[in-house]
Amino acid sequence: ADTAERFLARAPLAQTTSFGGVHSSAERRARWGDAVPPGFVRLSVGCEPAGELWRGIAAALDALA
């Protein structure tokens, strides 16, 4: 769960539940009591350019190493 929180803090994604919007978001569902593993991160991909998303996610993951 700690690693997931650190990823979310570094990823350039809104930390919110997606309600069908056009912006990418990420969240840790276990935080809300959902029956998922504590380190599970849910990504909802929006309409941003794919390269921007990949670079942001890769940078957040690299920061965890």
C-alpha positions as CSV (number, residue, x, y, z in Angstrom):
1,A,0.0,0.0,0.0
2,D,2.9,2.4,0.8
3,T,4.4,1.9,-2.7
4,A,1.0,2.5,-4.3
5,E,0.7,5.7,-2.4
6,R,4.2,6.9,-3.4
7,F,3.4,6.1,-7.0
8,L,0.2,8.1,-6.8
9,A,2.0,11.0,-5.2
10,R,4.5,11.1,-8.1
11,A,2.2,10.3,-11.1
12,P,0.9,13.2,-13.1
13,L,-2.7,11.9,-12.8
14,A,-5.7,13.1,-10.9
15,Q,-6.3,11.0,-7.8
16,T,-10.0,10.5,-8.2
17,T,-12.7,8.1,-9.3
18,S,-13.3,8.5,-13.1
19,F,-16.9,9.4,-13.9
20,G,-16.5,9.2,-17.7
21,G,-14.4,12.4,-18.1
22,V,-11.7,13.0,-20.6
23,H,-8.8,13.3,-18.2
24,S,-6.7,10.4,-17.0
25,S,-6.9,9.5,-13.3
26,A,-5.5,7.0,-10.8
27,E,-6.7,5.8,-7.4
28,R,-6.1,3.1,-4.8
29,R,-9.5,1.4,-4.4
30,A,-8.5,-0.4,-1.2
31,R,-8.5,3.1,0.4
32,W,-12.3,3.1,0.1
33,G,-12.8,-0.5,1.4
34,D,-13.1,-2.2,-1.9
35,A,-12.1,-5.9,-2.0
36,V,-8.8,-5.4,-3.9
37,P,-5.2,-6.0,-2.8
38,P,-3.7,-3.0,-0.8
39,G,-1.1,-2.2,-3.5
40,F,-3.6,-2.2,-6.4
41,V,-3.8,1.1,-8.4
42,R,-6.7,1.6,-10.8
43,L,-5.8,3.7,-13.9
44,S,-8.5,5.3,-16.0
45,V,-7.0,6.6,-19.3
46,G,-8.4,9.7,-20.8
47,C,-7.8,11.6,-24.0
48,E,-4.3,13.1,-23.3
49,P,-1.5,12.3,-25.8
50,A,-0.3,8.7,-25.1
51,G,3.4,9.8,-25.0
52,E,2.7,12.2,-22.2
53,L,0.9,9.5,-20.1
54,W,3.7,7.0,-20.7
55,R,6.4,9.4,-19.7
56,G,4.6,10.5,-16.6
57,I,3.8,6.9,-15.5
58,A,7.4,5.8,-16.3
59,A,8.9,8.7,-14.3
60,A,6.6,7.9,-11.3
61,L,7.7,4.2,-11.5
62,D,11.4,5.0,-11.9
63,A,11.2,7.2,-8.8
64,L,10.1,4.2,-6.8
65,A,13.2,2.1,-7.7
